[in-house]
Amino acid sequence: MSMPLVSCIVPVRDGERYLPETLDSIFGQTHTALEVIVVDDGSTDGTAALLAGYGGRIVALRQENAGTPAARNAGLKRATGEFVAFLDADDLWLPEKTARQLARFLARPELQVSFTLIRNFWSPDLPPGRRLADESLTRAVPGYVCPTLLARREAFRTVGEFDQALQHSTEMAWILAAAERGLALELLPEVWVKRRLHGANVSTLKAGDSQREYLRLLKTWLDRRRRGGGALTHDFGAFSAGPRPDGDGPGAGG
């Protein structure tokens, strides 16, 4: 049986510093049937030149700066794989991430979306004085976020693309919509993704905006639930990508 093609979508803006290591973690997957799509969201650093150096190993797209949700949607439009995955341009997959999740789809034909645990790590280039001593920041937690997600591409035909009007809670909105529509979701109880903490994470720089957007999303969702607008078919437990230095909830990372 041929291996299913997985389209790996990487949104990036001014990410030349960590992007090579991120791409290496994709190329290092034990499942090798991969289509790597990198969407440059209006970078002004050396990202474009860096991507040109990969030649045919990647599909490089460029757009005017429109935000991470728009970049992910652009990648989705270009994707040809039976499965779709995402990775932020400063985060890392462990080598068996894709293979372990695909094995679950083989074991559960009804499965539509798979997540894994995620663990934060302090970037080695971050001075020790800027690292917080709080051990909870680096514990393994449920990763209901794009970097852990592997989904059948048809799931996006059912649920739709990411809401580009949301910059911080677009993942949470999509996942809740998938659950409300009855898609089969699963969380693997293993860490297969490492999220880099480097002091310039978007969630840190825009923590206030992120918190306000999450509160608006949750209010809208709770109001809809009170009106009888669908019941969740998946128990998310601790719906979180883990604590962050800024204290915001799950988000796009980066």
VENCOR-V427122 format. One record per residue. N is the residue number from 1. RES is the residue in one small letter. NEAR is the number of other C-alpha atoms within 10 Angstrom. Layout:
n=[N,N]
res=[RES,RES]
near=[NEAR,NEAR]
//
This chain:
n=[1,2,3,4,5,6,7,8,9,10,11,12,13,14,15,16,17,18,19,20,21,22,23,24,25,26,27,28,29,30,31,32,33,34,35,36,37,38,39,40,41,42,43,44,45,46,47,48,49,50,51,52,53,54,55,56,57,58,59,60,61,62,63,64,65,66,67,68,69,70,71,72,73,74,75,76,77,78,79,80,81,82,83,84,85,86,87,88,89,90,91,92,93,94,95,96,97,98,99,100,101,102,103,104,105,106,107,108,109,110,111,112,113,114,115,116,117,118,119,120,121,122,123,124,125,126,127,128,129,130,131,132,133,134,135,136,137,138,139,140,141,142,143,144,145,146,147,148,149,150,151,152,153,154,155,156,157,158,159,160,161,162,163,164,165,166,167,168,169,170,171,172,173,174,175,176,177,178,179,180,181,182,183,184,185,186,187,188,189,190,191,192,193,194,195,196,197,198,199,200,201,202,203,204,205,206,207,208,209,210,211,212,213,214,215,216,217,218,219,220,221,222,223,224,225,226,227,228,229,230,231,232,233,234,235,236,237,238,239,240,241,242,243,244,245,246,247,248,249,250,251,252,253,254]
res=[m,s,m,p,l,v,s,c,i,v,p,v,r,d,g,e,r,y,l,p,e,t,l,d,s,i,f,g,q,t,h,t,a,l,e,v,i,v,v,d,d,g,s,t,d,g,t,a,a,l,l,a,g,y,g,g,r,i,v,a,l,r,q,e,n,a,g,t,p,a,a,r,n,a,g,l,k,r,a,t,g,e,f,v,a,f,l,d,a,d,d,l,w,l,p,e,k,t,a,r,q,l,a,r,f,l,a,r,p,e,l,q,v,s,f,t,l,i,r,n,f,w,s,p,d,l,p,p,g,r,r,l,a,d,e,s,l,t,r,a,v,p,g,y,v,c,p,t,l,l,a,r,r,e,a,f,r,t,v,g,e,f,d,q,a,l,q,h,s,t,e,m,a,w,i,l,a,a,a,e,r,g,l,a,l,e,l,l,p,e,v,w,v,k,r,r,l,h,g,a,n,v,s,t,l,k,a,g,d,s,q,r,e,y,l,r,l,l,k,t,w,l,d,r,r,r,r,g,g,g,a,l,t,h,d,f,g,a,f,s,a,g,p,r,p,d,g,d,g,p,g,a,g,g]
near=[3,5,10,14,17,25,25,25,28,26,26,25,21,17,22,19,13,15,23,17,16,19,23,13,18,24,18,14,17,14,19,15,16,22,21,23,23,27,26,24,24,18,18,12,13,12,20,19,10,14,20,13,10,13,10,9,14,17,18,18,17,16,14,10,14,12,19,26,22,22,27,25,19,21,25,22,9,13,21,14,18,13,21,25,25,23,29,24,27,25,23,23,25,15,18,14,21,24,13,16,23,21,10,15,18,10,10,11,9,11,17,21,25,21,25,25,23,27,21,21,15,19,17,10,7,12,11,11,7,10,14,11,10,11,7,13,19,19,15,20,22,24,27,26,26,24,27,30,22,24,24,19,20,13,18,16,9,12,17,13,18,23,15,16,11,18,19,28,26,24,20,23,17,19,20,18,18,23,20,17,15,15,20,17,19,20,18,16,14,16,20,24,25,21,24,21,23,18,16,9,18,14,24,19,12,13,19,13,13,21,20,13,17,21,12,12,17,14,12,12,17,13,12,13,14,10,9,9,12,15,13,16,15,15,11,15,7,11,15,19,25,24,18,19,15,14,14,22,20,26,23,22,22,22]
//
